[in-house]
Amino acid sequence: MTEPLWHPSPQRIAASNLSTLMQQVGNEQNRPMNGYDDLYRWSVEQPEQFWSKMWQYGGVIGQPGQQVLVDGDKMPGARWFPEARLNFAENLLRRRDDKTALIFRTETDRRISLSYAELYQRTARLASALRQHGIQPGDRIAGFMPNIIDTVVAMLATSSIGAVWSSCSPDFGINGVVDRFGQIRPRILFTTDGYLYNGKSLNSLERIQGIADRLDSVEKIIVIPFMTDTPDLSGLDNAVLLPEFEDTEACEIEFEQLPFDHPLYVMYSSGTTGVPKCIVHSAGGTLIQHLKEHLLHTDLKPDDTLFYYTTCGWMMWNWLVSGLACEATVLLYDGSPFAPGPGVLWKIAEEEQVSIFGTSAKYISALEKAGYLPAHQHDLSSLKAVLSTGSPLAHESFDYVYRDIKQDLLLASISGGTDIISCFALGCPIKPVYRGELQCLGLGMAVNIYDDDGRPVRQQKGELVCTQPFPSMPIYFWDDEGDHKFRGAYFEQFDNIWAHGDYGEITEHDGLIIHGRSDAVLNPGGVRIGTAEIYRQVEKVEQVKESIAVGQRWQDDLRVVLFVVLQPGYQLDDELIKTIKTTIRANTTPRHVPAKVIQVADIPRTISGKIVEVAVTKVIHNEAVKNTDALANPEALEFYRDLPELQS
């Protein structure tokens, strides 16, 4: 059996929130809980008991009602806590003292902090102003915002009324914003005058009028001064500065008490194959799921400082902000993770004594490629966990974290998605960490791996599914009469079973390995290959900066084509191609070895940073990519068009 990279100490296990919960459950159920696996088994065998316990343990403010689950055998169709009444913002603002709630940092060392009392007051002033404008439960409010404190305040004010919040980051183009907000028709649009990225000041107001011109539902544009104290609004219709809009006399918040499944957020699919799907998430489902993931899987406590590198267009922003419900300090950062250098986030982590540091797998890989060694440069004594998501974390990145960041920490590779605003697999503070594995399946999530015939398999690759309802399942898609798109997205492959679209396997340690997205799985000669299996090997080649693998239809079969972006100063030649192919072959199978290796200047990505194999596959087959506005760099697709190397 493989040896673990890290074991939690007995003291850490004993002090964990998970151990406290396990002891409570064992006593209440007269059922010994001898480890995480026992607790997990109980959570999926008795979901009503588990989620009822989670409401209690998470200290949810509200009335749970008598029933926990109705129609629990239906997916979709199950209803959680159907009699409950609560307010999402009230649960995040449960603390109202001088403890630091939010810290905001930038790449230029700008720093702002806000106490829980100040956060409550700021939210009260904005919530009152929104009510005076006539905002009511169910109305949509949108944010075209950087990741700053005012974005959190706007979301809290929105949800305190029971209105629905939706946001995207200011690096979206006009069409990308309209494709999203145009569907949900917001009444209010929040923005800043600009933002900073990679040392450059960027103007948001130049795009805002173009966006507003195409959103006839917007009654008011609220501009937050960020780059200057007095932005010029003369070119904007119906615009007002935030200080002029707020109700400065308001001191208290009237929290609207609403059903568990009242809409809270509208999130969006990547939109690379068409107009983005508008995924609506409930207040209760989001809250109780995030409390579970923060308290139990992340071991978040009030004395922790929680950080995740994210924009407001990625679900990890919503996840991060929910840390306020655990009374922790939440650190926000807006800017490039490599400006002015690769150490910017670690300098901030040291200065703010970050205990939980979240990022993407791509960032960890890029940090290692840059040769940066945080352990040698910074005092990270406060750091107890590193979280990674966005794509599978390579085995070598596990080694890098424990070698060059910190030896004694929980490295949690986590996986879920915008679709569930949470995770199917996460970290576990009482279990060991194994190289290349996600530690555990999430509590209350009946996750399995199915083969093509719908049979569960272990230690074999297949489709990641969830066989029972869970509270953070979307309540519906916006404007989807009859739930046709919703059912088609998750329930078409297996009846009454959630198919997530990930290709993975459950390990001998009851952990999980994700091998890539199902729609990007390669199938040469009828053998299914996850793209992550190839990327893991290519990342070992020091000349390669990043890569993308797709399947090309060729001679009545499919062949693997690997596109590579090289480090500065290198060119792809026969020797380097041989090195790449040899590295892949030596550590996988001959089927994984690409038939073609082609150098390109860039790899197309979504705005949240995920590479888009499906879009590249369409381009090399001369098929249309329907929605390039969903990409951060749509011009990169041109590098893949009409390549002579693909004709032989």
C-alpha positions in Angstrom: 0.0 0.0 0.0 1.2 3.5 -0.8 2.6 5.5 2.2 0.8 8.7 3.0 2.6 12.1 2.6 1.1 13.5 5.8 -0.6 12.2 8.9 -2.5 14.5 11.3 -1.1 14.5 14.8 -3.3 12.9 17.6 -3.6 16.4 19.0 -4.8 17.9 15.8 -7.3 15.0 15.4 -8.6 15.5 18.9 -9.0 19.3 18.5 -10.8 19.0 15.2 -14.5 20.0 14.6 -14.9 16.6 13.0 -13.9 14.7 16.1 -16.3 16.8 18.2 -19.2 16.0 15.8 -18.3 12.4 15.7 -18.4 12.2 19.5 -21.8 13.9 19.6 -23.2 11.7 16.9 -21.9 8.5 18.5 -23.5 9.5 21.9 -26.8 10.5 20.4 -27.1 7.6 18.0 -25.6 5.0 20.3 -23.4 4.2 17.3 -19.6 4.2 17.8 -17.8 6.5 15.3 -14.3 5.1 15.1 -13.2 7.2 12.2 -14.3 9.3 9.2 -15.5 6.3 7.3 -18.0 5.5 10.0 -19.3 9.0 10.0 -19.5 9.1 6.2 -21.4 5.8 6.1 -23.9 7.1 8.6 -24.3 10.4 6.8 -25.4 8.7 3.5 -27.4 5.9 5.2 -29.3 8.4 7.3 -29.3 11.7 5.3 -32.2 13.2 7.3 -30.5 12.6 10.6 -27.2 13.9 9.2 -28.5 17.2 7.7 -30.6 17.8 10.8 -27.5 17.4 12.9 -25.6 19.7 10.5 -28.3 22.4 11.0 -27.8 22.1 14.8 -24.0 21.8 14.8 -23.6 24.7 12.3 -25.8 26.9 14.5 -28.1 27.8 11.7 -30.1 30.9 12.6 -33.7 30.2 11.7 -36.6 27.8 12.2 -35.9 24.3 10.8 -39.5 23.0 11.0 -40.5 19.4 11.6 -39.6 17.8 8.3 -36.1 17.4 7.0 -36.6 15.7 3.6 -39.7 15.3 1.4 -39.6 13.1 -1.8 -36.1 11.9 -0.9 -36.3 9.2 -3.6 -36.6 11.8 -6.4 -33.8 13.5 -8.3 -34.8 16.1 -9.2 -37.8 16.7 -7.0 -36.5 16.2 -3.4 -37.2 19.0 -1.0 -35.0 19.8 2.0 -36.4 21.4 5.2 -39.7 22.3 3.5 -41.1 24.2 6.6 -37.9 26.1 7.4 -37.5 29.9 7.5 -34.2 31.6 7.5 -32.1 34.4 6.0 -28.7 33.8 4.5 -27.2 37.2 5.3 -28.3 36.9 9.0 -26.3 33.7 9.3 -23.1 35.4 7.9 -23.6 38.5 10.1 -24.2 36.5 13.3 -21.2 38.1 14.9 -21.3 41.9 15.4 -18.3 42.9 17.5 -14.8 44.3 16.8 -13.3 41.0 15.5 -12.0 41.4 12.0 -14.4 40.1 9.5 -12.8 41.0 6.2 -9.3 42.0 5.0 -8.7 43.3 1.5 -5.3 43.3 -0.1 -4.0 44.1 -3.6 -0.8 43.6 -5.6 0.2 47.2 -4.7 0.1 46.5 -0.9 -3.2 48.4 -0.5 -4.9 47.1 2.7 -8.4 47.6 4.1 -10.0 45.8 7.0 -13.5 45.7 8.4 -14.7 44.4 11.7 -17.9 42.3 12.0 -19.6 45.4 13.6 -18.5 47.6 10.7 -19.6 45.0 8.2 -23.1 44.9 9.8 -23.4 48.7 9.7 -22.2 48.9 6.0 -24.7 46.2 5.1 -27.5 48.0 7.0 -27.0 51.3 5.1 -27.0 49.6 1.7 -29.9 47.2 2.5 -32.1 50.1 3.6 -31.3 52.0 0.5 -32.2 49.0 -1.7 -35.5 48.6 0.2 -36.3 52.3 -0.4 -35.6 51.8 -4.1 -38.3 49.1 -4.0 -36.2 46.0 -4.1 -38.2 43.0 -3.0 -37.6 39.2 -2.4 -36.9 37.5 -5.7 -35.6 40.6 -7.5 -32.2 40.2 -9.2 -29.2 42.4 -8.4 -26.0 42.0 -10.4 -22.4 42.8 -9.7 -19.7 43.6 -12.4 -17.2 43.7 -9.6 -13.6 43.0 -8.5 -13.1 40.9 -5.4 -13.3 43.8 -2.9 -15.1 44.4 0.4 -17.9 46.3 -1.3 -18.8 43.3 -3.3 -19.4 41.3 -0.1 -21.5 44.1 1.3 -23.6 44.3 -1.8 -24.2 40.6 -1.7 -25.1 40.6 2.0 -27.5 43.6 1.5 -29.1 41.8 -1.4 -29.6 38.5 0.4 -30.8 40.2 3.6 -33.9 41.4 1.6 -34.3 38.0 -0.1 -33.3 39.4 -3.5 -31.0 37.3 -5.7 -27.3 38.0 -6.2 -25.3 37.3 -9.4 -21.8 38.5 -10.2 -19.1 38.3 -12.7 -15.6 39.7 -12.7 -14.8 42.9 -14.6 -12.5 41.1 -17.1 -15.6 39.8 -18.9 -16.4 41.5 -22.2 -19.7 43.2 -22.9 -21.1 40.2 -24.7 -20.1 37.8 -22.0 -21.8 40.0 -19.4 -25.0 40.4 -21.4 -25.1 36.7 -22.2 -25.3 36.2 -18.4 -27.1 39.1 -16.9 -29.4 39.6 -19.9 -31.1 36.3 -19.1 -31.9 37.1 -15.4 -32.8 40.8 -16.0 -31.4 42.5 -12.9 -32.9 45.7 -11.5 -29.7 47.1 -10.0 -26.1 46.8 -11.4 -23.1 47.3 -9.1 -19.7 48.2 -10.5 -16.5 50.0 -9.6 -14.9 52.7 -11.7 -12.0 50.3 -12.4 -9.6 47.7 -11.1 -6.0 46.8 -11.0 -4.4 43.8 -12.6 -0.8 42.9 -13.3 0.3 46.5 -12.6 -2.2 48.0 -15.0 -5.1 50.3 -14.1 -8.2 49.2 -16.1 -11.4 51.3 -16.6 -14.7 49.5 -15.9 -17.0 52.4 -16.8 -16.0 52.3 -20.5 -17.9 49.0 -20.7 -20.6 49.6 -18.2 -22.6 51.9 -20.5 -22.4 49.4 -23.3 -23.6 46.7 -20.9 -26.4 48.9 -19.6 -27.6 49.8 -23.1 -28.3 46.2 -23.7 -29.9 45.5 -20.3 -33.1 47.4 -20.3 -34.1 45.9 -16.9 -31.4 48.0 -15.1 -33.0 50.8 -13.2 -29.9 52.1 -11.4 -26.2 51.7 -11.8 -24.3 52.0 -8.4 -20.7 52.9 -8.8 -18.2 52.2 -6.0 -15.2 54.6 -6.1 -12.2 52.3 -6.2 -9.5 53.7 -8.4 -10.3 57.3 -7.7 -12.4 59.0 -4.9 -14.6 60.9 -7.4 -15.2 58.9 -10.6 -16.7 60.8 -13.5 -20.3 59.5 -14.1 -21.2 62.0 -16.8 -21.2 59.4 -19.5 -23.6 57.0 -17.6 -27.3 57.1 -17.5 -29.1 56.3 -14.2 -25.7 56.1 -12.3 -25.0 57.1 -8.8 -22.0 56.8 -6.5 -22.4 54.4 -3.6 -21.9 57.0 -0.9 -24.8 59.0 -2.4 -27.1 56.0 -2.6 -26.6 54.6 0.9 -29.0 55.3 3.7 -26.5 56.8 6.2 -29.2 56.9 9.0 -29.8 53.1 8.9 -28.4 51.1 11.9 -30.3 47.9 11.8 -31.1 45.2 9.2 -34.5 43.8 8.7 -33.6 40.3 7.7 -36.4 38.8 5.5 -37.3 35.3 6.8 -37.7 33.0 3.7 -38.0 29.4 2.8 -35.0 27.1 2.7 -35.2 26.8 -1.1 -35.6 30.5 -1.7 -33.2 31.6 -4.5 -30.0 33.1 -3.3 -27.5 33.0 -6.2 -27.6 32.7 -9.9 -24.4 31.0 -11.2 -23.4 30.4 -14.8 -22.0 27.5 -16.7 -18.9 28.3 -18.7 -20.9 29.0 -21.8 -18.2 27.7 -24.2 -20.7 25.6 -26.2 -23.6 28.1 -26.2 -25.3 30.7 -24.1 -24.4 30.0 -20.4 -26.9 28.1 -18.4 -28.2 30.1 -15.4 -28.0 27.8 -12.4 -30.1 29.0 -9.4 -29.0 28.0 -5.9 -31.0 28.2 -2.7 -30.2 30.1 0.4 -30.6 27.2 2.7 -28.9 24.6 0.6 -25.9 26.9 0.0 -25.6 27.8 3.7 -25.8 24.3 5.2 -23.5 22.8 2.6 -20.9 25.5 3.1 -21.1 25.2 6.9 -20.5 21.5 6.5 -17.5 22.0 4.2 -16.0 24.8 6.2 -16.5 23.4 9.7 -15.9 19.7 9.1 -13.8 19.3 6.0 -11.7 22.5 6.3 -11.7 22.6 10.1 -12.5 26.3 10.0 -12.7 28.0 13.4 -13.2 31.6 14.5 -9.5 32.3 15.1 -8.7 31.2 11.5 -7.9 33.5 8.6 -9.4 32.0 5.4 -8.1 32.9 2.0 -8.9 31.7 -1.5 -7.5 33.2 -4.7 -10.6 33.8 -6.8 -12.6 36.3 -8.8 -16.2 37.1 -8.4 -17.0 35.1 -11.5 -15.9 31.8 -9.9 -18.0 29.8 -7.4 -15.0 29.8 -5.0 -15.8 33.4 -4.2 -19.3 32.4 -3.0 -17.7 29.6 -1.0 -15.0 31.9 0.5 -17.5 34.5 1.7 -19.5 31.9 3.5 -16.6 31.6 5.9 -18.2 34.5 7.7 -20.9 32.1 9.0 -18.1 30.4 10.9 -17.0 33.7 12.4 -13.6 33.5 10.8 -11.6 36.3 9.2 -12.0 36.2 5.4 -9.1 37.6 3.3 -10.0 39.0 -0.1 -7.3 39.6 -2.8 -7.8 41.3 -6.2 -5.1 41.3 -8.8 -2.6 39.0 -10.4 -1.1 36.1 -8.3 2.2 36.8 -10.0 2.4 40.6 -9.7 4.8 42.1 -8.8 6.3 38.7 -8.5 5.5 35.0 -7.7 5.7 35.7 -3.9 2.9 38.2 -3.7 0.3 35.9 -2.2 2.7 34.3 0.2 3.9 37.7 1.4 0.3 38.5 2.2 -0.3 35.1 3.8 2.7 35.7 6.1 1.6 39.3 7.0 -2.0 38.3 7.6 -1.2 35.0 9.3 -3.3 33.0 6.9 -4.2 29.6 8.3 -6.1 28.2 5.3 -4.7 29.1 1.8 -6.8 28.2 -1.2 -5.8 28.4 -4.9 -6.0 26.5 -8.2 -4.0 23.5 -9.3 -2.7 25.6 -12.1 -1.3 28.2 -9.7 0.6 25.6 -7.7 2.1 24.1 -10.9 3.1 27.6 -12.2 4.6 28.5 -8.9 6.8 25.4 -9.0 7.8 26.1 -12.7 8.8 29.6 -11.5 11.1 28.0 -9.0 9.6 29.8 -6.1 10.1 28.3 -2.6 7.6 29.8 -0.1 9.0 27.8 2.8 12.4 29.5 2.3 11.1 33.0 1.8 8.2 33.4 4.4 7.2 32.6 7.9 4.2 30.3 7.3 3.9 29.1 10.9 0.2 30.0 11.0 -0.6 27.9 7.9 -2.4 24.7 8.6 -4.1 23.9 5.3 -3.6 24.4 1.5 -6.7 23.8 -0.7 -6.6 23.3 -4.4 -9.3 23.1 -7.0 -10.2 24.1 -10.6 -8.5 21.0 -12.2 -6.8 17.8 -10.9 -3.7 18.5 -8.8 -0.8 16.6 -10.2 1.1 14.1 -8.1 4.2 16.2 -8.5 2.4 19.2 -7.1 1.7 17.2 -3.9 5.4 16.7 -3.6 6.1 20.4 -4.2 3.7 21.6 -1.6 5.1 19.3 1.1 8.7 20.0 0.1 8.7 23.7 -0.7 5.7 25.2 1.1 5.3 23.4 4.4 5.7 19.9 5.7 3.1 19.9 8.4 -0.2 20.9 6.7 -3.3 19.4 5.3 -3.1 19.5 1.5 -6.7 19.2 0.3 -7.4 18.8 -3.4 -11.1 19.4 -3.6 -13.6 18.9 -6.5 -17.2 19.9 -7.2 -18.4 22.7 -9.3 -20.6 25.7 -10.0 -23.4 23.2 -10.6 -23.6 22.4 -6.9 -21.8 25.5 -5.5 -19.8 23.1 -3.4 -17.8 19.8 -3.6 -18.3 16.1 -4.0 -14.8 15.3 -2.6 -12.8 17.3 -0.1 -10.1 17.4 2.5 -10.4 15.6 5.9 -8.5 16.9 8.9 -8.4 13.5 10.6 -7.3 11.4 7.7 -3.8 11.0 6.0 -3.0 12.6 2.7 -2.0 10.3 -0.2 -0.2 11.6 -3.2 -2.5 12.4 -6.1 -5.7 11.7 -4.2 -8.6 13.8 -3.0 -8.8 12.6 0.6 -12.5 11.8 1.0 -16.0 11.9 -0.3 -18.1 14.7 1.2 -20.3 14.0 4.1 -23.9 13.5 3.1 -22.9 13.1 -0.6 -23.6 9.6 -1.9 -20.9 9.7 -4.5 -20.0 6.7 -6.6 -18.2 5.8 -9.8 -20.3 4.1 -12.5 -19.2 2.2 -15.6 -21.0 2.8 -19.0 -23.7 0.3 -18.0 -24.6 2.2 -14.8 -22.9 -0.3 -12.5 -20.8 0.9 -9.5 -17.1 0.2 -9.7 -14.2 0.7 -7.3 -10.6 1.3 -8.2 -11.7 1.5 -11.8 -12.3 4.6 -13.9 -15.8 5.8 -14.8 -18.4 8.5 -14.4 -18.7 10.4 -11.1 -22.3 10.2 -9.9 -24.3 11.0 -6.9 -27.1 8.6 -6.1 -29.0 10.5 -3.5 -30.3 14.1 -3.2 -28.3 16.7 -1.4 -29.3 20.2 -0.2 -27.1 22.3 -2.5 -28.4 20.7 -5.7 -29.7 23.6 -7.9 -33.3 24.4 -7.4 -33.7 25.1 -11.2 -32.2 26.7 -14.2 -33.5 30.2 -15.0 -36.1 30.3 -17.8 -36.2 26.5 -18.2 -39.9 25.7 -18.4 -40.5 22.1 -17.5 -36.9 21.7 -16.2 -35.9 20.3 -19.6 -32.4 21.8 -19.7 -31.9 21.0 -16.0 -32.8 17.3 -16.4 -30.7 17.1 -19.6 -27.6 18.5 -17.9 -27.4 16.0 -15.0 -30.0 13.2 -15.2 -30.0 12.1 -18.9 -27.2 9.6 -18.6 -28.6 7.6 -15.6 -32.2 7.8 -14.5 -32.7 9.5 -11.1 -28.9 9.7 -10.7 -26.8 12.9 -10.8 -24.1 12.5 -13.4 -21.6 15.2 -12.8 -19.5 15.1 -16.0 -16.2 14.1 -14.3 -14.2 11.0 -15.1 -12.7 9.5 -12.0 -12.1 6.6 -9.7 -12.5 5.8 -6.0 -9.2 4.6 -4.5 -8.3 1.9 -2.0 -8.2 4.6 0.7 -11.8 5.6 -0.1 -10.4 8.8 -1.6 -11.0 10.0 -5.2 -8.9 10.6 -8.3 -10.3 12.9 -11.0 -8.9 12.1 -14.5 -10.6 15.0 -16.3 -13.9 16.1 -17.6 -16.0 13.3 -19.2 -16.6 15.4 -22.3 -12.8 15.7 -22.8 -12.0 12.0 -22.3 -10.0 10.7 -25.2 -11.0 7.4 -26.8 -8.2 6.1 -29.1 -8.8 2.6 -30.2 -11.8 2.4 -27.8 -9.7 2.9 -24.7 -10.9 5.8 -22.5 -8.1 8.2 -21.3 -8.5 11.1 -19.0 -6.7 14.2 -20.1 -5.3 14.8 -16.6 -3.3 11.6 -16.9 -1.5 13.1 -19.9 -1.1 16.6 -18.3 0.5 15.1 -15.2 3.3 13.6 -17.3 3.8 16.6 -19.5 4.2 18.9 -16.5 7.4 16.9 -15.6 9.1 18.2 -18.8 10.8 21.4 -17.7 10.7 23.0 -21.2 6.9 22.8 -21.3 5.0 25.7 -19.6 1.5 24.2 -20.2 -0.4 21.8 -22.5 -3.8 20.8 -23.8 -4.7 17.4 -25.2 -7.6 16.7 -27.6 -8.8 13.9 -29.8 -8.7 14.3 -33.6 -10.9 12.1 -35.8 -8.4 10.3 -38.1 -8.7 7.2 -40.4 -12.0 5.9 -38.8 -10.5 6.2 -35.3 -9.4 9.0 -32.9 -5.8 10.0 -32.4 -4.4 12.0 -29.5 -3.0 15.4 -30.3 -1.0 17.3 -27.7 -0.5 21.1 -28.0 2.2 22.6 -25.9 3.2 26.1 -24.9 6.9 26.2 -24.1 8.9 28.2 -21.6 10.6 31.3 -23.0 13.7 30.5 -25.1 12.6 27.0 -26.2 11.4 25.7 -29.6 9.8 22.4 -30.2 12.2 20.1 -32.1 12.4 16.3 -32.7 14.5 15.8 -29.5 12.0 17.6 -27.3 9.1 15.8 -28.9 10.9 12.5 -28.2 11.4 13.6 -24.5 7.7 14.4 -24.2 6.5 11.2 -25.7 9.0 9.1 -23.8 8.0 10.7 -20.5 4.3 10.0 -21.2 5.0 6.4 -22.3 7.2 5.5 -19.4 4.6 6.5 -16.8 1.3 5.6 -18.5 0.5 3.4 -21.5 1.3 3.5 -25.2 -2.3 4.6 -25.8 -1.6 7.8 -23.9 1.3 8.8 -26.2 0.1 11.6 -28.6 0.3 10.9 -32.3 1.1 14.6 -32.8 2.9 17.1 -30.6 2.4 20.7 -31.8 3.7 24.0 -30.4 1.2 26.8 -30.0 1.6 30.3 -28.5 -1.3 30.1 -26.1 -4.0 27.9 -24.7 -7.7 29.1 -24.6 -9.2 29.3 -21.1 -12.5 30.3 -19.5 -12.5 33.5 -17.6 -12.1 31.4 -14.4 -8.9 29.9 -15.8 -10.0 26.4 -17.0 -8.6 25.1 -20.2 -11.3 24.3 -22.8 -10.5 21.1 -24.6 -14.0 21.0 -26.2 -13.5 24.4 -27.9 -10.1 23.3 -29.3 -11.6 20.0 -30.5 -14.2 21.9 -32.4 -11.7 24.3 -34.0 -9.4 21.5 -35.3 -12.4 19.9 -36.9 -13.5 23.2 -38.5 -16.7 23.3 -36.3 -18.0 26.6 -34.9 -17.3 27.6 -31.3 -20.6 29.1 -30.4 -19.7 31.5 -27.6 -16.2 32.8 -27.6 -17.2 35.6 -25.2 -17.0 32.9 -22.4 -13.2 32.8 -23.0 -10.6 34.9 -21.3 -8.5 34.8 -24.5 -10.7 33.8 -27.5 -7.9 35.0 -29.9 -5.9 31.9 -28.8 -8.3 29.7 -30.8 -6.7 31.0 -34.0 -3.5 29.2 -33.2 -5.3 25.9 -33.7 -7.0 26.7 -37.0 -5.8 25.1 -40.3 -2.6 23.6 -38.9 -0.7 21.7 -41.6 0.6 19.3 -39.0 -2.9 18.0 -38.5 -3.3 17.0 -42.1 -0.8 14.0 -42.0 
